[in-house]
Structure formats: structure tokens, C-alpha cells
Amino acid sequence: MRQLSCGIVVKRVSHIADRPVTEVLLQFKRRYGQWEFPGGKLDGNEVAENCARRELSEETGLLWIDGRQLFYVDHRSEFGCVMWECTRYGGKATVEEPDKQSAIGWFDVDKLPENLTPDTTTSIAAGALTR
């Protein structure tokens, strides 16, 4: 049976040299040595939106205020992922699971790091940053 997970796209607009720049939040996962969107597997009978809210808080310290479902994507043969966009949030992004992540950061959507996880690359190709 296919395991369901959720991924969360969190964007913000910063101003660099007086021009707006859209940035996305990524975390550096120790296990993979790569950057990825926050997210994780659903717990038991948990619904996908609750999973997205929980994972965002557990991994980044951010409080989900509002968001929307983007799409479903197949990541690997055993995983399907419901992608969410958190459109409003509270707090400051921090490393909340230092045993799993070594960094968290905001990246210009036009200048993402090259070492993204395959799942993150698949989600971006499916339109995670353009919807």
C-alpha cells in the first residue's frame, strides 16, 4: 500500500536592493545531505492538512495560519505526496529537529541550491513554486 505524506511550500517576499524577491523556505536534511521542503508522513488516520500544519511546526517552528492544497504528486514508488502552500504563518523559522536537520533558510526562487532532494525537484517540476 502506498504511504501518504505532505510537503509544505512556504514563500515570502523580501526586498533586496529595493526590488521584491520571492523566497522559499528549505531545510537541510542530515540524512540526505540535501535541501528539501518541510514535510513528512501522515500519522495514523491524520488528514493531510493536519499533517502539513503539524510538520511545519515540528520542523520549522512556524505556526500555520492559512494555506491551500496545491496538488498530489508521486515521489517514489512507495510514496505519494499532497503538496500544500502555507500562505500565512506566524513566528520565525528555526531548526527544530537538530538531529534531523542542520540548517533552515530562505532562498530566492530563481537561485535555489543545486543539491535538492529528488522529491523536492519533482515537486518543483510539478509546479510547486509557480501555482
Secondary structure, 3 states (H helix, E strand, C coil): CCEEEEEEEEEEEEEECCEEEEEEEEEEECCCCEEECCEEECCCCCCHHHHHHHHHHHHHCCEEEEEEEEEEEEEECCEEEEEEEEEEEECCCCCCCCCCEEEEEEEECCCCCCCECHHHHHHHHCCCCCC
